[in-house]
Amino acid sequence: MPKRLSLKELSRYNVGTWADIIYRNALLYPNQEAFVYGDTRITFADFNTRINKLIHALHKMGVKKGDVLGILSWSCLQFAEVYGLTMKGGFIASPFNPRLREDDLEYIINYSEANTIFVGQELLEVANSLKKRLPKVKNFISLETAAPGMTAYDDLLASNPGEEPDIQLDEDDPVCIIYTSGTTGVPRGALYTQRRFIEDSKILVIDMGLQTGHRRVQITPLFHIAGNTHFRSSLYTAGCNIIVKFFDAAETLEIIQREKATHMDFVPTHLAAMLNLPDLDKYDISSMKFLWYGASPMPLEVLKKGMKVFGPIFAQGYGQSESGPAISHLSKEDHNVLDRPAKEQKKLSSAGRPDIGVQVKIIGEKGKDVGPGEVGEIAVRSKQTMVEYWKKPEETKATLVNGWLHTGDMGYYDEEGYIYIADRKKDMIITGGENVYPREVEEVLYRHPAVLEAAVIGVPDEYWVERVHAVVTTKKGAKATAEEIIAFCKKNIAGYKTPKSIEFVDALPKNPAGKILKRELRDKYWKGTQKKS
């Protein structure tokens, strides 16, 4: 770091890259807090220096620009620094969902072609059990604690210089792979460049009115596209990220009070948990300026109570792993309709209007644009959509058509341009902000010796918004309890994908071709709600 600021030093890295943003923050705001994690506080100057040390360390280990760095960890300070390492060092970040089972992690890590993996302390045992099944991974680095057979993260910081690396990046250099799942549950990696992540960050900065010095509570996991974009937008504006590893309602409110937080992003389940605290009134949350939610619909009653407690500071975002994620948002002003007629409140069930720099169209069955009120597939065009699916050219070709990202979400729009989701990707369930594809759960259910047929649907839940619900028929003469089937699933699939309720029926409704009619199963649960079955 130069002893005194100079304009020449500010132009060290190419404009339009994260190396430029990170270094600029260190030069202009060296003593300003960049991250708070528990009792640890890191300034922008510290962040830059620590990243430099990691870049030098990886170069010594033979890791080159363009190599993929896997991250298997829950959110923590070191996770954020690894993101910074890839952004400035020219590596490609590949965050993995730590909730996945070992077989799924084996597949996705090998698919990523990562040669180095940073492992969080809660995942050390999992990583060690996978080592022999990951032939491309040469380096395992433990994040928050030393671990046998792995390089300690702190040792890399202690043994390497903090000087600026001799490296230059371009706007179109790849920077991150964010994973999504197809309807079969097979992961696909959405590849992003420096430019595309910056374009997306700008949109969230505008939507949330972010400024230098704002303090955000980072609840959404850093391995998600949502957590990733909120992390980036604060970094872009030299704001502070207060990182929370595991959400706890009371702890979150204490953080807001202690840190005088101004912004927070969450899923509706988080808000419901905070509002249900018996001693909610004891927390000073007056510093909050903006609450951003997404990932699943917000129940109207929860929103009403939330606005009564926090004030009219709510906004909603709609996006997906392939879109940057910014597609549309429902602004704070759009939320201020709770005291108006029901007709004006309808927009609260929408996904808002397209973001600045985003074009949206609704495509009908014949591939033509449809008019207001007509349901079709939502397609998106912007400068921040993914470049491609990592190592999947055919799927890329099917999803990116003439510059338009075909989302797989069905919806319609009204004459004011508000977008309404009519159905989510096929039969996808969003529970507590996590995507669950029914087919993957059904395949596990079919492995139970008593199950003859199974259909998995999402049903309303006060806490999770939607919960995974299985409707099953049993084989003749076979018996099983709901508890037994749920326990079986827990052993074979990630916890958030496991059904939380089981319904036994004599027969599943089917069409003449024998296809199970999930619409009929859902109707009795969703009838009278805003959700389309």
C-alpha positions in Angstrom: 0.0 0.0 0.0 1.5 3.4 -1.0 2.3 5.8 1.8 0.2 8.5 0.2 -2.6 8.4 -2.2 -1.9 9.4 -5.8 -4.2 9.4 -8.9 -1.6 7.3 -10.6 -1.9 4.7 -8.0 -5.7 4.7 -8.4 -5.3 3.7 -12.0 -3.1 0.6 -11.3 -5.8 -1.9 -12.3 -8.1 -1.9 -15.3 -11.4 -0.1 -14.9 -14.3 -2.5 -14.9 -12.6 -5.2 -12.9 -13.0 -6.2 -9.2 -9.2 -5.7 -8.8 -9.8 -2.0 -9.4 -12.7 -1.9 -6.9 -10.9 -3.7 -4.1 -7.7 -1.7 -4.5 -9.7 1.6 -4.8 -11.5 0.9 -1.6 -8.2 0.2 0.1 -6.7 3.5 -1.1 -9.7 5.7 -0.5 -11.1 4.1 2.7 -8.2 2.3 4.3 -9.4 2.5 7.9 -13.1 2.0 7.2 -14.5 -1.4 8.2 -15.1 -3.8 5.3 -16.2 -6.8 7.3 -17.3 -7.7 10.8 -17.4 -11.4 11.7 -18.0 -12.1 15.4 -15.3 -10.3 17.3 -13.1 -9.8 14.2 -13.1 -6.5 12.3 -11.3 -6.0 9.0 -10.7 -2.7 7.3 -10.5 -2.3 3.5 -6.7 -1.9 3.8 -6.6 -5.2 5.7 -8.8 -6.9 3.2 -6.6 -5.9 0.3 -3.4 -6.9 2.0 -4.8 -10.3 3.1 -6.0 -11.0 -0.4 -2.6 -10.1 -1.8 -0.9 -12.6 0.6 -3.3 -15.3 -0.6 -2.6 -14.6 -4.3 1.2 -14.8 -3.7 0.6 -18.1 -1.7 -1.4 -19.7 -4.4 1.1 -18.7 -7.1 3.8 -20.5 -5.0 1.5 -23.6 -4.9 1.3 -23.6 -8.7 -2.2 -22.3 -9.0 -2.6 -20.1 -12.0 -4.9 -17.4 -13.3 -8.0 -19.0 -14.7 -7.8 -22.0 -12.3 -11.0 -22.9 -10.4 -11.0 -22.5 -6.6 -13.7 -24.5 -4.8 -15.2 -23.2 -1.6 -16.9 -25.8 0.7 -17.9 -23.7 3.7 -20.6 -21.9 5.5 -20.4 -18.1 5.5 -17.4 -16.7 7.4 -14.8 -13.9 7.0 -12.4 -16.2 5.2 -15.1 -17.2 2.7 -15.5 -13.5 1.8 -11.7 -13.2 1.4 -11.6 -16.2 -0.9 -14.2 -14.4 -3.1 -11.9 -11.3 -3.0 -8.9 -13.6 -3.9 -10.7 -14.8 -7.0 -11.9 -11.3 -7.9 -8.5 -9.8 -7.7 -6.3 -12.7 -8.6 -8.0 -13.8 -11.8 -9.1 -17.2 -10.4 -12.6 -18.6 -10.7 -14.6 -19.1 -7.5 -16.7 -22.2 -7.3 -18.8 -22.2 -4.1 -20.5 -25.5 -3.2 -23.7 -25.9 -1.2 -22.5 -27.5 2.1 -26.0 -28.9 2.6 -25.5 -31.4 -0.2 -24.8 -35.1 0.4 -21.3 -36.5 -0.2 -22.3 -38.2 -3.5 -23.6 -34.9 -4.8 -20.6 -33.0 -3.6 -18.3 -35.5 -5.3 -20.1 -35.0 -8.6 -20.2 -31.2 -8.4 -16.6 -30.8 -7.3 -15.3 -33.0 -10.1 -17.6 -31.3 -12.6 -16.1 -27.9 -11.5 -12.6 -29.1 -12.3 -11.3 -27.2 -9.2 -7.7 -27.9 -8.3 -7.9 -26.2 -4.9 -10.6 -26.3 -2.3 -11.0 -24.1 0.8 -12.8 -26.0 3.5 -14.8 -24.6 6.4 -14.3 -26.0 9.9 -17.8 -27.7 9.9 -17.0 -29.5 6.6 -13.5 -30.9 7.4 -14.8 -34.4 8.0 -16.8 -34.4 4.8 -13.9 -33.1 2.8 -11.5 -35.7 4.2 -13.9 -38.5 3.3 -14.1 -37.2 -0.2 -10.4 -36.8 -0.9 -9.8 -40.1 -2.7 -12.8 -39.4 -4.9 -11.5 -36.0 -6.1 -8.5 -36.7 -8.3 -8.3 -33.2 -9.8 -8.0 -31.5 -6.4 -4.4 -31.0 -5.4 -4.7 -28.5 -2.6 -7.0 -28.6 0.4 -6.9 -25.4 2.6 -8.7 -25.3 6.0 -10.3 -21.9 6.7 -11.0 -21.1 10.3 -8.8 -23.8 12.0 -5.8 -25.9 11.2 -6.6 -29.5 10.1 -4.4 -32.6 9.6 -3.7 -33.2 5.9 -4.6 -29.7 4.9 -2.8 -26.4 4.5 -3.9 -23.9 7.2 -5.3 -20.7 5.8 -3.7 -18.6 8.6 -0.3 -20.1 7.7 -0.7 -18.7 4.1 -1.4 -15.3 5.5 1.6 -15.4 7.9 4.2 -16.6 5.4 3.5 -14.4 2.3 4.1 -10.8 1.5 1.2 -8.3 1.2 2.5 -6.3 -1.8 0.4 -5.9 -4.9 0.7 -8.9 -7.2 2.0 -8.6 -10.8 -1.2 -9.4 -12.4 -3.7 -7.6 -14.7 -7.3 -8.5 -15.3 -9.8 -7.8 -18.1 -13.5 -7.2 -17.9 -14.3 -10.5 -19.7 -12.1 -12.7 -17.5 -14.2 -15.4 -15.8 -14.6 -14.9 -12.0 -17.2 -17.2 -10.6 -19.4 -20.3 -11.2 -22.8 -20.3 -9.4 -24.6 -23.6 -9.3 -28.2 -24.3 -10.1 -30.1 -27.5 -10.7 -32.2 -28.8 -13.6 -35.5 -30.5 -13.0 -33.6 -33.8 -12.6 -31.5 -32.2 -9.8 -28.3 -32.5 -11.8 -26.2 -29.4 -11.0 -25.2 -26.9 -13.7 -22.7 -24.1 -13.2 -23.6 -20.6 -14.4 -20.3 -18.9 -15.4 -19.8 -15.2 -14.8 -17.2 -12.7 -15.8 -15.8 -9.6 -14.0 -17.9 -7.3 -16.2 -21.2 -9.2 -15.6 -20.8 -9.3 -11.8 -20.1 -5.6 -11.8 -23.1 -4.8 -14.0 -25.3 -6.9 -11.6 -23.9 -5.2 -8.6 -24.7 -1.7 -10.0 -28.4 -2.7 -10.3 -28.6 -3.7 -6.6 -26.8 -0.6 -5.6 -29.5 1.4 -7.3 -32.4 -0.7 -6.1 -31.3 -0.5 -2.5 -29.8 3.0 -2.5 -26.4 1.8 -1.2 -23.8 4.2 -0.2 -20.3 4.2 1.2 -20.4 3.4 4.9 -23.7 1.6 4.9 -23.7 -1.5 7.2 -25.3 -4.6 5.9 -26.2 -7.7 7.9 -25.3 -10.7 5.6 -27.7 -13.5 6.4 -28.1 -15.1 3.0 -25.4 -17.7 2.6 -22.4 -16.6 0.5 -22.5 -19.8 -1.6 -26.0 -18.7 -3.0 -26.3 -16.2 -5.8 -28.4 -14.0 -3.5 -25.7 -13.9 -0.8 -23.0 -13.5 -3.5 -24.7 -10.4 -5.1 -25.4 -8.7 -1.7 -21.7 -9.3 -0.8 -20.6 -7.8 -4.1 -22.9 -4.7 -4.0 -21.6 -3.7 -0.5 -18.0 -4.2 -1.7 -18.7 -2.1 -4.8 -19.8 0.9 -2.7 -17.3 0.4 0.1 -20.0 -0.6 2.5 -19.5 -2.9 5.5 -20.7 -6.5 5.5 -21.5 -8.0 8.9 -21.3 -11.7 8.2 -23.6 -14.2 10.0 -22.7 -17.9 9.7 -25.9 -19.4 11.0 -29.1 -17.5 11.3 -30.6 -17.0 14.8 -33.5 -14.5 15.1 -32.4 -13.1 18.5 -28.8 -12.9 17.6 -29.6 -11.1 14.3 -31.6 -8.4 16.2 -28.7 -8.0 18.6 -26.3 -7.5 15.7 -28.6 -4.8 14.2 -28.7 -3.1 17.6 -24.9 -3.4 18.4 -23.6 -2.6 14.9 -26.2 0.0 14.0 -26.9 -1.9 10.8 -28.6 -0.1 8.0 -29.4 -2.8 5.5 -30.3 -6.5 5.5 -31.2 -9.2 3.0 -33.2 -12.3 4.0 -35.9 -14.8 3.0 -39.4 -14.6 4.4 -38.7 -17.4 6.9 -36.1 -15.2 8.6 -38.5 -12.4 9.1 -41.2 -14.7 10.5 -38.7 -16.0 13.0 -37.7 -12.5 14.2 -41.3 -11.3 14.4 -42.3 -14.3 16.5 -39.8 -13.5 19.3 -41.6 -12.8 22.5 -39.2 -10.0 23.5 -39.0 -8.3 20.1 -39.7 -4.9 21.6 -36.5 -4.8 23.6 -34.2 -4.5 20.5 -33.3 -1.1 19.1 -33.7 -1.5 15.3 -34.1 2.1 14.5 -30.9 2.2 12.5 -32.4 0.0 9.7 -33.0 1.8 6.4 -33.7 -1.0 4.1 -34.9 -4.6 4.2 -34.6 -6.7 1.1 -36.3 -10.1 0.7 -36.4 -12.7 -2.0 -36.2 -16.4 -2.9 -39.8 -17.1 -2.0 -43.1 -15.2 -1.8 -43.8 -13.1 1.3 -47.0 -14.0 3.1 -49.1 -10.9 3.4 -49.7 -11.2 7.1 -46.0 -11.5 7.8 -45.3 -8.5 5.6 -48.0 -6.4 7.4 -46.5 -7.2 10.8 -43.0 -6.7 9.5 -43.8 -3.2 8.2 -45.5 -2.4 11.5 -42.3 -3.3 13.4 -39.5 -2.2 11.1 -41.4 0.5 9.1 -42.0 1.0 5.4 -38.5 -0.1 4.4 -39.2 -3.4 2.5 -38.4 -4.3 -1.1 -38.3 -7.6 -3.0 -36.0 -9.0 -5.7 -36.7 -11.6 -8.3 -33.9 -13.4 -10.0 -32.1 -16.8 -10.5 -28.7 -18.3 -10.6 -28.4 -17.8 -14.4 -29.6 -14.2 -14.5 -27.0 -12.4 -12.5 -29.4 -12.6 -10.5 -31.2 -9.2 -11.1 -34.3 -9.5 -13.1 -37.0 -7.4 -11.4 -37.8 -5.8 -8.1 -40.7 -4.6 -6.1 -39.7 -1.3 -4.6 -40.2 0.2 -1.2 -42.8 2.5 -2.7 -44.7 -0.4 -4.2 -45.0 -1.9 -0.7 -46.8 1.1 0.7 -50.3 -0.1 -0.2 -51.3 -2.0 2.8 -53.9 0.6 3.7 -55.3 0.8 0.2 -58.0 -1.3 -1.6 -57.4 -4.9 -2.4 -57.0 -4.1 -6.0 -54.0 -1.9 -5.3 -52.5 -4.5 -2.9 -52.4 -7.1 -5.7 -48.9 -5.8 -6.8 -47.6 -7.3 -3.5 -48.0 -10.7 -5.0 -45.9 -9.7 -8.0 -42.2 -9.9 -8.6 -42.1 -6.1 -9.4 -41.0 -4.5 -12.6 -37.8 -5.1 -14.6 -34.6 -3.7 -13.2 -32.7 -0.9 -14.9 -30.7 -2.5 -17.7 -32.9 -5.6 -17.9 -35.3 -6.5 -20.6 -38.1 -9.0 -19.9 -40.6 -10.6 -22.3 -43.2 -13.3 -21.9 -43.1 -16.0 -24.6 -46.2 -18.0 -25.5 -46.4 -21.6 -26.7 -45.6 -20.7 -30.3 -42.5 -18.7 -29.4 -44.2 -15.3 -29.8 -44.4 -12.4 -27.3 -47.8 -12.4 -25.5 -49.8 -9.5 -24.2 -50.7 -8.4 -20.7 -52.4 -11.1 -18.7 -51.3 -14.0 -20.9 -49.2 -16.7 -19.3 -45.9 -17.7 -20.9 -42.3 -18.3 -20.2 -40.3 -15.5 -18.7 -37.2 -14.6 -20.9 -34.6 -12.1 -19.9 -31.9 -10.1 -21.7 -29.3 -8.0 -19.9 -25.5 -7.4 -19.5 -25.3 -9.5 -16.3 -26.8 -12.8 -17.4 -24.4 -15.8 -17.3 -22.0 -16.4 -20.1 -22.8 -20.1 -20.3 -23.3 -23.3 -18.4 -19.9 -24.4 -17.4 -18.8 -27.3 -19.6 -22.4 -27.8 -20.9 -22.6 -26.4 -24.4 -25.9 -28.1 -25.4 -27.7 -26.9 -22.3 -26.3 -23.4 -22.8 -27.6 -23.4 -26.4 -31.1 -24.5 -25.2 -31.2 -21.8 -22.4 -29.6 -18.8 -24.1 -31.4 -18.2 -27.3 -30.5 -15.2 -29.5 -29.3 -13.4 -26.5 -32.3 -14.1 -24.3 -32.1 -16.2 -21.2 -35.1 -18.6 -21.0 -35.7 -18.8 -17.3 -38.1 -21.8 -17.2 -40.4 -19.7 -15.0 -43.9 -19.2 -16.2 -45.6 -15.9 -15.6 -47.5 -12.9 -17.0 -47.4 -9.1 -16.7 -50.0 -6.4 -16.2 -50.4 -3.2 -18.1 -48.1 -1.3 -15.7 -45.3 -3.8 -16.3 -45.5 -5.7 -13.0 -44.4 -9.4 -13.5 -46.4 -12.2 -11.8 -45.0 -15.7 -11.4 -47.7 -18.1 -12.5 -45.7 -21.3 -11.9 -42.1 -21.9 -10.9 -39.7 -24.0 -12.8 -41.8 -27.1 -13.5 -42.9 -28.1 -10.1 -40.0 -26.6 -8.1 -40.6 -26.0 -4.4 -39.0 -23.0 -2.6 -38.8 -23.8 1.1 -37.0 -21.4 3.4 -35.3 -19.9 0.4 -33.9 -23.2 -0.8 -34.9 -24.7 -4.2 -36.1 -28.3 -4.1 -36.9 -30.3 -7.2 -39.6 -32.9 -6.5 -38.3 -35.5 -8.8 -35.1 -35.9 -6.8 -37.1 -36.4 -3.6 -39.4 -38.8 -5.3 -36.6 -41.0 -6.4 -35.5 -41.4 -2.8 -39.1 -42.2 -1.8 -39.4 -44.9 -4.4 -36.4 -46.6 -2.8 -38.3 -47.2 0.4 -39.5 -50.8 0.4 -43.1 -49.9 1.3 -43.7 -47.1 -1.2 -45.5 -47.9 -4.4 -46.0 -44.4 -5.9 -45.0 -41.0 -4.7 -45.7 -37.4 -5.7 -43.9 -34.5 -4.0 -45.4 -31.0 -3.9 -45.0 -27.8 -2.0 -47.7 -26.9 0.5 -48.3 -23.7 2.5 -46.3 -23.4 5.8 -46.4 -20.5 8.3 -42.6 -20.8 8.9 -41.0 -22.2 5.8 -43.6 -20.4 3.5 -43.6 -23.7 1.5 -42.8 -27.1 3.0 -41.9 -30.3 1.2 -44.9 -32.6 1.3 -45.1 -36.1 0.0 -48.2 -37.9 -1.1 -47.6 -41.7 -1.3 -49.4 -45.0 -1.9 -48.0 -48.2 -0.3 -47.5 -51.6 -1.8 -50.1 -54.2 -1.1 -49.6 -55.7 2.3 -46.8 -53.2 3.2 -47.0 -50.8 6.1 -45.0 -47.7 6.9 -45.4 -44.7 9.2 -44.8 -41.1 8.2 -42.0 -40.9 10.7 -40.3 -43.9 9.3 -40.4 -42.6 5.7 -39.2 -39.2 6.8 -36.3 -40.8 8.7 -35.5 -42.9 5.6 -35.3 -39.7 3.4 -33.1 -37.9 5.9 -30.5 -40.7 5.5 -30.5 -40.4 1.7 -31.0 -36.7 0.9 -30.1 -33.3 2.2 -32.2 -32.2 5.2 -33.9 -29.3 3.5 -35.1 -31.6 0.7 -36.6 -34.1 3.1 -40.4 -34.1 3.3 -41.7 -32.5 6.4 -45.1 -34.2 6.1 -46.4 -37.4 4.5 -49.9 -38.1 3.3 -51.1 -41.6 2.6 -53.7 -42.1 -0.2 -55.2 -45.2 -1.8 -54.4 -43.9 -5.3 -52.8 -40.9 -7.0 -54.8 -38.9 -9.5 -53.6 -39.5 -13.1 -54.4 -38.4 -16.6 -55.3 -40.9 -19.4 -51.6 -41.3 -20.2 -50.8 -42.3 -16.6 -49.1 -39.0 -15.6 -49.7 -38.0 -12.0 -51.8 -34.8 -11.8 -49.9 -32.8 -9.2 -52.2 -29.8 -9.8 -55.1 -31.8 -8.2 -52.9 -32.7 -5.2 -52.0 -29.1 -4.7 -55.4 -27.6 -5.2 -56.8 -28.5 -1.8 -53.8 -26.8 -0.1 -53.6 -23.7 -2.2 -57.2 -23.0 -3.0 -58.1 -19.4 -2.1 -54.5 -18.2 -2.0 -52.6 -16.1 -4.6 -50.5 -19.1 -5.7 -51.5 -20.7 -8.9 -51.7 -24.5 -8.6 
